[in-house]
Amino acid sequence: MKAALKAYIHQAIEVEKAGLKVNFKKTADFHMPEEFQHKLDQIPALKAAFEALTPGRQRGYLLYFSAAKQSKTRESRIEKYLPQILNGKGLDD
């Protein structure tokens, strides 16, 4: 176990020295559920509040909303978190 840990540390040092970076997905690359897009189109304040959130919070909501398989479930999740988005809070805040 000790040898494996040392190997990981040395690999991390080499990656850092090489200056390698991880390319993260942009928020626009995530799937926008059509139910949520419809709400954003209906409520301009919701759209402004959602765009004001940090990219990580936006991705959290998009992943949570799109994880539901049924449209009814997606709609109920969106309705439940509308006040939280309007208050500038993240999914777990």
C-alpha positions, -999 to +999 in steps of 0.1 A: +000+000+000+029+024+008+045+018-025+013+025-044+008+057-025+043+069-033+038+061-070+006+082-070+024+111-054+052+109-079+027+108-108+009+138-094+042+157-091+051+149-127+016+160-139+021+193-120+055+199-134+043+192-170+016+218-165-012+195-177-048+207-172-081+189-171-106+202-196-140+204-179-173+205-198-189+239-202-224+244-188-237+248-224-225+212-231-250+198-206-285+187-217-312+213-209-345+195-202-372+210-223-395+214-192-368+237-176-362+255-209-400+262-211-399+276-176-369+298-184-388+311-215-420+318-194-403+335-164-376+361-173-367+365-136-360+328-134-337+330-165-318+359-151-314+342-117-303+310-133-277+327-154-264+346-123-256+313-106-221+300-107-214+274-135-211+246-110-245+254-095-260+256-130-246+222-139-259+207-106-294+218-114-292+206-150-279+172-140-305+168-113-334+179-135-324+158-165-317+127-143-355+121-140-369+097-166-404+110-166-415+144-177-438+146-146-409+140-123-388+166-141-416+192-138-420+185-100-383+188-094-382+221-113-412+235-094-397+224-061-364+243-067-378+274-084-377+295-052-342+283-045-329+293-079-346+327-076-329+332-043-295+325-059-290+292-040-274+260-053-290+226-052-275+217-019-274+251-002 
